[in-house]
Amino acid sequence: MYGKAFAPEYQGELGTALGVNSSYEEVLTTASRAHAEAGTALERSRAALAVAEANRRLGRVTQAGDAWRESYRSARGAGDRGAMAWALWSGGTLARQCGSLPLARRLLTHAVALADGSGDRLAHGYSLAGLAETGRIQGDYEAVAELHEQLLEQGRAHGEARHMVWAMSGIAQMHRNTGGYDKALELFEESARIAAEADDFRGRAWSLRGVADVLSVQGETERALTLLSEAEAICRTMDLASALAYNHKMRGNVFYRAGRYESARETYTLSLREFREMQEPRGEALSRLGLAKSRARLGRDQVETLAELDALEADFTRIGLRHARDMVIAFRAELTAQSAPETPAPRCDATTPGSPAIPARS
């Protein structure tokens, strides 16, 4: 049995004023007021943490960066290792969102160490989960598969639905990326069910996107689009700018797989603009790949497409996205194989006019 989802990143008085489904504009307003009224360093740290998370979710990365650093400085001034861990968790999550995966690993590793020494179980669990997600995004599945399973067990042991959804959807994504579609679908659907029962709307939106992805791969286009529409409504209600952009990117994927290349091009163009506005290079690069593939299917000059694929491969290598880099390589190979001229087989027909006569065996 799992309890209702809660948001431990909203601490102190903010924990009673805000919930997991509070819109991020509401979080920003409430946390900013709490920060202005804070009377201690720890209160300032907690308020700045909520400000950082709201700005990050709204795609305002500069403000988010300033806020998590202030949260860390205030926590350090208060001598509270748990609060310091939460601030570094926020900074590591922001770094991952911005495509700085090595920095994300460093910050989250420090967060784990601080949380471990503080006795704050939730800060420790969230920091571990952040490390697991960073490794998964990089495609380092062997290194983080066991960590995901540990987080899953922790979620079950403590009845924490939000952690269950987080870990389960991460495991599902690894199955999906390695071709285990049936298992991925089972886990994504279970994750969406747990999120719904726990009133974790944000977790449900992410889980529905995973379900839609797998259904699309299996050819169920219309069901996938319906689920994405449900997830989009949640994202808009909660001001989930990043999740909405990824939802649009996934809708582009669904259109592309269905051969609806013009719709795919339009949708990838939309998600690309959204990711650029929030300075999220990972999502931007993934949208650029989808756009390049759609344009290629619509007749774009192959030389231009290959040049863009080269640039994308370099970007994915720099960011550290192994799975995405493999997709670039696979599409390039597909394009070049299609355009390679056929080499005629050597003609060795003895009846070909002008060919020398083959002497009869005596």
C-alpha positions, 0 to 999 in steps of 0.5 A: 500500500502506498500513501498519497504523494508528497513533496519533501523538497517543500520544507518547514512551513512550505511543506504545509502550504504546498503540495506535490500538485501545486502549480509552479507559479503558485510555488514560486509566489509562496516561496518568494514570500517566505524567502522575504519573510525568513528570519533564520538561515535555515528558513532562507535555505528552505525557501530558496530551495522551493524557488529554485525548483519552481524556476527549474520546472518553469524553464527559468534556468538562470533564476533556478541556478541562482536560487539553489546556490543561495539555498546551499550557502544559507544551509551551510551558514545554518550548519544543516547538512540535510538542507545542504544536500537538498540544495545540491540535489536541486543543483544536480537536477538542474545541471542534468536538465541543462545537459551538463551530465558530468556536473550533475553527477558531481553535485548529486554524489556530494548530495548523497554524502551530505545526506548520508551524514545528516540522517535525512533519509528522503534527501539521501533517497532523492539524491540517489534517484537523481544519480540513477536518472543521470546514469540512465539518461547517459545510457550507462544502464549496467551502472544504474540498473541495480540502483534503480532496483534499490530505489524501487525496494525503498519505495515499497518498504516506506510506501512512498508512491512518488519514489515508486513511480520515479524508480519504476518508470526509470526501469521501464525506460531501460527496458524500452531502450533495449528492446524489451517493449512488453516489460516496459509497457507493463512497468509504465502502466503500473507506474501510471496507475500508482501515480493516479492512486497517489494523486501524483499528477506530475508522475502520471504525466511522465508515466503516460508519456512512457506508455504512449511511447511504447504503444507507438512503437507497437503501432498503436498510434491513436491510443498513443496520441490520446494518452499524450493529450491527457498528459499534456492537459496535466502539464498545462494545469501544473505549469510543467514547461519542461514536461510539456516540451518533452510531451510535444517531442514524443508526439513528434516521435509518434507522428514520425513512426506513423509516417506522418512526416509533415505533422512530425516536422511541425511538432518537432519544430514546436518542441525545439522552440520550447526547449530553446526558450528554456535553455535545455540542450538535451531536449533541444538536440533530441528535437533537432534529430527528430526534425532532421529525420522528418525533413529527410523523409520529406525530400531534404537534400541528403548532403545537408541532412548528413551534415546535420547528423554529424553536428548532432552526433558531436553534440550527443557525444559532448552531452554524454547521451549514448542512446541518442548518439546510437540513433544518429549513427543508425539513421545515417547508416540507413540513409547512406544504404538507401542512396548507395548505387547498386553494383551490377553483378559480373556477367558470366553467361556463356550465351552472351553475344560476343563471349568466347566459346567454351570448348567442349570437354573431350 
